[in-house]
Amino acid sequence: MKTYMVYKEESDHARAVSDFMRDFERQTGKTLETVDPESRDGAGFCQTYDVVEYPTLVAVDDNGVLQNMWRGKNFPTISELSYYA
């Protein structure tokens, strides 16, 4: 499985996102892949998984099938997210 953090680096939520990703990596030893919704690939990713709010965490299996999604600043707990990462 893979987990992606979709967010805009130049935004009000960027600090909270970077803090969460740093804590996640420190506690689990795993990193979250980031997606820029304003890039060409990022826009396609957002369209595929219907991401319309930022930040959004998207967990997909190895075949790209959506497993879970968390929208907005209500991030899951690190232990809950580590199941998908």
N, C-alpha and C positions, 0 to 999 in steps of 0.2 A: 504494500500500500504506500501511497504518497500523500502528503498533505501540503497544500499550497496556501500561502497568505497573499491575498489580493488586496493591494492598497496603493495609494498614491503617496510617493515620498514627500512631495511638497503639499502637505495637508495638515489639518488640525489634529488628526489622529495618528500621525506618523510617530510621534514620541511614544505613545502608549503601545503601538505596534512593535517598535524596536525594543522597548523594555520587555514586553511579553516574549518576543523571539529570543532575546538574550537569556531570560530566565529559563525558558524552555530548553535551550541548548545546554545551559549550565546544569540543570537538574536531570536531564535525560541523556545528554551526550549526542543527541540527534538535532539536525537542523531542519528548519522549514524552508521549502522553496518559495521564493517570492515571485509574484506576477504583477507587472505594471499594466493596469487596465488601459493605459493610453498608448501602449506600444501595439504594433501590428499583431504580434503573436498573442499578447495579453488581451486584446479586443476579441480575438477569435476564441480564446479560452473562456472569457466572460460570456460570450454568446452561447457557447456550447453548454456551459453549466448554469446559465441564467443568473449570472452575478450582476446585480443592479445596485448594490449598496457596498460601501467600503468603510471599514475593512471587512473582508469576508474570508473565513477559513473554509477550504474545500478539501475533503478527504475522498480520494478515489482508490479503487483497487488496481491491481496490475494491468487490467484490461481497460482502464479508464472509466469504469462504471462508478457513478457517484455513490458514496457510502454515507456521508454525512456532510452537513453544511451549517456553519454558524455565521450569522450576519450581524454587523454592527459591532459595537464595543463590548458586547456581552460574550467575551471569550469563554470557552470551556475551561475546566480546571486542567492543569498541566498533566495530571495523571490520566484524566479522561482522554485528552488529545494524544497522549503517548501511545495509546492503543492503536491509533490510526497511522502514526508516523513510523 
